[in-house]
């Protein structure tokens, strides 16, 4: 069970990094890009907290 949690955390972390990279590549306004990045980071933190059984 411990290994599956670690794998899930790593996959979630990699997906967050990938989405943040793709947001950087979008041709949108810098302010909008920053808002989207904050939303992605918040969703990522919530997902990681679920894997750690905090939430």
C-alpha positions in Angstrom: 0.0 0.0 0.0 2.9 2.4 0.7 4.4 2.0 -2.7 1.1 2.7 -4.5 0.7 6.0 -2.5 4.2 7.1 -3.5 3.6 6.2 -7.1 0.3 8.2 -7.0 2.0 11.2 -5.5 4.8 11.1 -8.1 2.2 10.8 -10.9 0.2 13.7 -9.5 3.3 15.8 -9.2 4.4 15.1 -12.8 0.9 15.9 -14.1 1.0 19.2 -12.2 4.4 20.1 -13.7 3.2 19.1 -17.2 0.0 21.2 -17.0 2.0 24.2 -15.7 4.4 23.8 -18.6 1.5 23.7 -21.1 -0.1 26.7 -19.5 3.2 28.6 -20.1 2.9 27.7 -23.8 -0.6 29.1 -24.2 -0.9 32.4 -26.2 -2.9 34.2 -23.5 -2.5 37.3 -21.5 0.1 37.2 -18.7 -2.4 38.0 -16.0 -4.8 35.3 -17.2 -1.8 32.8 -17.4 -0.9 33.6 -13.8 -4.5 33.0 -12.6 -4.6 29.7 -14.4 -1.3 28.7 -12.8 -2.6 29.5 -9.3 -5.7 27.4 -10.0 -3.6 24.5 -11.2 -1.3 24.7 -8.1 -4.3 24.8 -5.8 -5.9 21.8 -7.4 -2.6 20.0 -7.3 -2.1 20.7 -3.6 -5.6 19.4 -2.9 -4.9 16.2 -4.9 -1.7 15.6 -3.0 -3.4 16.1 0.3 -6.0 13.5 -0.7 -3.1 11.0 -1.4 -1.6 11.8 2.0 -5.1 11.2 3.6 -5.1 14.6 5.2 -8.3 15.6 3.5 
